[in-house]
Amino acid sequence: MSEITEIIDALEKKVQKLFATIDDLEHKNRALQQQLQLSVEEIQQHKTAMETVIKDFEALKMTNALLGSDEFKRDTKLKINALIREIDYCIAQLAD
């Protein structure tokens, strides 16, 4: 009977170690999920900032073209022409 008791004690210790390992892994998993969420939020903030910088850059390009900068005149003319086409389309839709 002492052999069975020893086997049971050994199994109990192994089960306790397994439960401790599971608890540790669950804790690490929660920490990693929190870290992932923070990283996702940080990436979103960087994307938003980047979009703002791109919009500001486009506005600056257009301003420079309107002020006489030769570098961006072609782009500005193309954008103005596109806007005129959109306005013409809207007017045509209203006339129908």
N, C-alpha and C positions, 0 to 999 in steps of 0.2 A: 503494500500500500504506500509505502514511503516513495517508491518509484513513481507512482501515479501522482502523488502530491508534488513531487519535484517537477514533473512534466507540466502539471497544471500551473505551478508557480512560474515556470519558465514561459509558458504561454501567456500568462497574465502580464508578465513583464514586457513581452514582445508586443502585446496588444496595447499596453500603456505607451510604449515607445511609438507605436503606429499612431495612436491618438495625438500624442505630442507632436509628431511630425505633421499630421494633418492640420492641427491648429497652427503650427508655424507656417505651413504652406498657405493656409487661408489668410493669415495675417499678411504675408508677403504679397499675395494676390491682390488684396485690398489696397495695399500701398502702391503696387504697380498700376492698378486701375486709377487711383487718384492721380498718380504721376502722369499717366496717359491723358486723363481729362485735362490736366493743367497744360500739357503740351498741345493738345488740340485747341484749347482756348488761346494759347499764345500764338499758334500758327494762324488762327483766325484774325487775331489782332494785327499780325504782320501783313496778312493779305489785305485787310482793310486799309492799313497805312500805305501799303504799296499802291493800291487803287487810287488813294487820294493823291499820292505823289504823281502818278501817271496822269490823272486829270489836271493837276496843277501844271505839269509839264506841257500837256496839250494846249492849255489855255495860254501859257507863256509863248509857245510856238506861234499861236494865232496872233497874239498881241504883237510879237516881233514882226510878223509878216505885215500886219496892218500899219505898223509904225515905219515900214519901209525896209525891213530886213529881207534881202534877196534870198536868203537861205530857205525860208519857209513859205515864200509867195505861192509857189505851185500848189503846195498842200492846202493853203488857205483858199485859193481859187477853186480847187476841187471840192472842198467842203462847202463853200458858198454855192457852187453850182448844184451840189446835191441837195442843199437846203431849198434852193429855188425850185428844183424839180419836185420836192416833197410838198412845198406850198402850192405849186401848180396842180399837183395831183389832188390836194385837199380842196382847192377851189373847184376843180372839175367835179369832184364828188358832191360838193354842195350845190352845184348848178344842175345836177341830174335830178 
